[in-house]
């Protein structure tokens, strides 16, 4: 059976991205060996590989994070300076919001 192990996020500066994910989102540090720089949400087994590259691929990553309360989480993250590209929206399939990191990568928040 396959499980997620890592997801690559293209960034311009891995050190800067590492600071953003740990300070703004509260992620924990993983490995920091050359090109392999990882972070993860607390207690997660899935890591984000902060893949430093010259050519950025900005836009929706298709990566989502589940939270108990999307509007409350959005409010908390906005206070920390996180930029949202879509405010909390309630749909027939659930409530979601979207935010971006400093390199323009977009992520989903959904209730779960």
C-alpha positions as CSV (number, residue, x, y, z in Angstrom):
1,X,0.0,0.0,0.0
2,X,1.4,3.4,-1.0
3,X,1.3,6.4,1.4
4,X,2.5,9.9,0.9
5,X,6.1,10.4,2.0
6,X,6.9,13.8,0.6
7,X,5.6,16.5,-1.7
8,X,7.9,18.9,-3.5
9,X,7.2,22.6,-3.4
10,X,9.3,24.7,-5.8
11,X,10.8,27.7,-4.0
12,X,13.3,30.4,-4.9
13,X,15.2,30.2,-1.6
14,X,15.0,27.1,0.6
15,X,16.3,28.8,3.7
16,X,13.8,31.7,3.4
17,X,11.0,29.2,2.7
18,X,12.0,27.1,5.7
19,X,11.7,30.1,8.0
20,X,8.3,30.9,6.5
21,X,6.9,27.5,7.0
22,X,8.2,27.1,10.5
23,X,7.5,30.6,11.8
24,X,4.2,31.3,10.0
25,X,2.5,27.9,9.9
26,X,4.2,26.3,12.9
27,X,5.7,23.4,10.9
28,X,8.6,21.4,12.3
29,X,11.9,21.0,10.6
30,X,12.9,17.8,8.9
31,X,16.1,17.2,7.1
32,X,18.4,20.0,6.0
33,X,21.0,18.4,3.8
34,X,21.9,20.3,0.6
35,X,19.0,20.2,-1.8
36,X,16.9,18.1,0.6
37,X,15.2,20.6,2.9
38,X,12.0,19.4,4.5
39,X,9.3,20.6,6.9
40,X,6.1,19.1,8.1
41,X,3.0,19.9,10.1
42,X,3.4,18.7,13.7
43,X,2.7,15.0,14.2
44,X,2.6,14.4,10.4
45,X,4.3,11.6,8.6
46,X,4.2,13.5,5.3
47,X,7.0,16.0,4.6
48,X,7.1,19.0,2.3
49,X,10.4,19.0,0.3
50,X,11.3,22.7,-0.2
51,X,12.8,22.2,-3.7
52,X,14.9,25.2,-4.5
53,X,15.0,25.9,-8.3
54,X,15.8,28.8,-10.6
55,X,12.6,28.6,-12.5
56,X,9.5,28.8,-10.3
57,X,6.2,27.1,-11.0
58,X,3.8,29.3,-9.2
59,X,0.1,28.5,-8.7
60,X,-2.2,25.9,-7.2
61,X,-0.2,23.0,-5.9
62,X,-3.2,20.8,-5.3
63,X,-2.0,20.3,-1.8
64,X,-4.6,20.6,1.0
65,X,-4.4,20.8,4.8
66,X,-7.4,19.8,6.9
67,X,-8.4,21.9,10.0
68,X,-11.3,21.8,12.4
69,X,-12.5,25.3,11.6
70,X,-11.5,27.0,8.3
71,X,-12.7,30.6,9.2
72,X,-10.9,30.5,12.6
73,X,-7.7,29.1,11.1
74,X,-7.8,31.7,8.3
75,X,-8.2,34.5,10.9
76,X,-5.2,33.1,12.9
77,X,-3.0,32.8,9.8
78,X,-3.9,36.3,8.5
79,X,-2.8,37.7,11.9
80,X,0.6,36.0,11.2
81,X,0.9,37.7,7.8
82,X,-0.2,34.8,5.6
83,X,-1.8,36.0,2.4
84,X,-5.1,34.3,1.3
85,X,-6.1,34.1,-2.4
86,X,-9.6,32.9,-1.5
87,X,-11.3,33.7,1.7
88,X,-13.3,31.0,3.6
89,X,-16.1,29.8,1.3
90,X,-18.9,27.3,2.2
91,X,-19.9,25.0,-0.6
92,X,-22.0,21.9,-0.9
93,X,-18.9,19.7,-0.3
94,X,-17.5,21.7,2.6
95,X,-15.8,24.9,3.7
96,X,-12.5,25.8,2.3
97,X,-10.0,28.7,1.8
98,X,-6.8,29.1,-0.1
99,X,-3.5,30.8,0.8
100,X,-0.1,31.3,-0.8
101,X,3.4,31.2,0.3
102,X,6.0,33.9,-0.6
103,X,6.8,32.1,-3.9
104,X,3.1,32.1,-5.0
105,X,2.4,28.4,-4.3
106,X,-1.2,28.0,-3.3
107,X,-2.6,25.6,-0.8
108,X,-6.1,24.6,0.3
109,X,-7.5,24.6,3.8
110,X,-10.6,22.3,4.2
111,X,-12.5,21.1,7.3
112,X,-11.9,17.5,8.2
